[in-house]
């Protein structure tokens, strides 16, 4: 029983990291949208924020094995080719995420008829 708890701890930490990373990437924009909305009765675009959350979680999932390995070995020289593909996927996903944020920034800032 004790051994199974030890095996569960890294998975729990990884899930916590992914969730925290996604929340940290999405929450500021949701707050900006809520504060800067011109119409107080307007609903937040929950679908947009849900997609942003999933996108941010995918970035964390793609990069976390490489980060974990690099931290364990204290360097990036021990990363395998698979780790580097994860890093590359994370960078591509991050570039797409930044593009979405830049496209939606007027809406986050409260510009009327931004879509």
C-alpha positions as CSV (number, residue, x, y, z in Angstrom):
1,X,0.0,0.0,0.0
2,X,2.8,2.4,0.9
3,X,4.5,1.8,-2.5
4,X,1.4,2.7,-4.4
5,X,1.2,6.0,-2.6
6,X,4.8,6.8,-3.6
7,X,3.9,6.1,-7.2
8,X,0.8,8.3,-7.0
9,X,2.7,11.3,-5.6
10,X,4.6,12.2,-8.9
11,X,1.3,11.9,-10.9
12,X,-0.5,14.2,-8.4
13,X,2.3,16.7,-8.5
14,X,2.3,16.7,-12.3
15,X,-1.5,17.2,-12.5
16,X,-1.2,20.0,-9.9
17,X,1.6,21.6,-12.0
18,X,-0.5,21.4,-15.2
19,X,-3.6,22.9,-13.5
20,X,-1.7,25.7,-11.8
21,X,0.1,26.5,-15.0
22,X,-3.2,26.7,-17.0
23,X,-4.9,28.8,-14.3
24,X,-1.9,31.2,-14.2
25,X,-2.1,31.6,-18.0
26,X,-5.8,32.2,-18.2
27,X,-6.9,33.9,-15.0
28,X,-5.4,37.3,-15.8
29,X,-7.2,37.6,-19.1
30,X,-10.5,36.5,-17.5
31,X,-10.1,39.1,-14.8
32,X,-9.3,41.8,-17.4
33,X,-12.4,40.8,-19.4
34,X,-14.5,40.9,-16.3
35,X,-13.2,44.3,-15.1
36,X,-13.0,46.0,-18.4
37,X,-16.3,44.8,-19.9
38,X,-18.3,47.8,-21.1
39,X,-21.6,46.2,-20.3
40,X,-21.8,45.0,-16.7
41,X,-24.6,42.5,-17.7
42,X,-22.5,40.9,-20.4
43,X,-21.4,37.3,-19.8
44,X,-17.8,36.3,-19.9
45,X,-16.9,34.3,-23.1
46,X,-16.6,31.0,-21.1
47,X,-16.0,28.9,-24.3
48,X,-13.0,31.1,-25.1
49,X,-11.5,30.8,-21.6
50,X,-12.2,27.0,-21.6
51,X,-10.3,26.6,-24.8
52,X,-7.5,28.8,-23.5
53,X,-7.4,26.7,-20.3
54,X,-7.1,23.4,-22.3
55,X,-4.5,25.0,-24.6
56,X,-2.4,26.1,-21.6
57,X,-2.8,22.7,-20.0
58,X,-1.5,21.1,-23.3
59,X,1.5,23.4,-23.2
60,X,2.3,22.2,-19.7
61,X,1.8,18.6,-20.5
62,X,4.1,18.9,-23.5
63,X,6.9,20.6,-21.6
64,X,6.7,19.1,-18.2
65,X,8.6,15.8,-18.8
66,X,11.6,17.7,-20.2
67,X,11.5,20.2,-17.4
68,X,11.3,17.4,-14.8
69,X,14.2,15.5,-16.4
70,X,16.4,18.6,-16.7
71,X,15.8,19.5,-13.1
72,X,16.6,15.9,-11.9
73,X,19.8,15.7,-13.8
74,X,20.7,19.4,-13.4
75,X,21.1,20.0,-17.1
76,X,19.6,19.7,-20.5
77,X,22.2,17.5,-22.0
78,X,20.4,14.4,-20.7
79,X,17.2,15.1,-22.6
80,X,16.3,12.5,-25.1
81,X,14.9,13.2,-28.6
82,X,11.4,12.6,-27.3
83,X,11.9,15.3,-24.6
84,X,13.0,17.8,-27.3
85,X,10.0,17.0,-29.4
86,X,7.9,17.8,-26.3
87,X,9.7,21.1,-25.9
88,X,9.2,21.9,-29.6
89,X,5.5,21.1,-29.4
90,X,5.3,23.3,-26.3
91,X,6.9,26.2,-28.1
92,X,4.6,25.8,-31.1
93,X,1.5,25.7,-28.8
94,X,2.8,28.7,-26.9
95,X,3.2,30.7,-30.1
96,X,-0.4,29.8,-31.0
97,X,-1.6,30.8,-27.5
98,X,0.2,34.1,-27.8
99,X,-1.5,34.7,-31.2
100,X,-4.9,34.0,-29.7
101,X,-4.2,36.4,-26.8
102,X,-3.0,39.1,-29.2
103,X,-6.1,38.7,-31.3
104,X,-8.4,38.9,-28.3
105,X,-6.6,41.6,-26.4
106,X,-9.0,44.4,-27.5
107,X,-11.8,42.3,-26.0
108,X,-9.9,41.8,-22.8
109,X,-9.3,45.5,-22.6
110,X,-13.0,46.3,-23.0
111,X,-13.1,47.7,-26.5
112,X,-16.8,47.6,-27.7
113,X,-17.5,45.4,-30.8
114,X,-14.1,43.9,-30.7
115,X,-15.0,40.7,-32.5
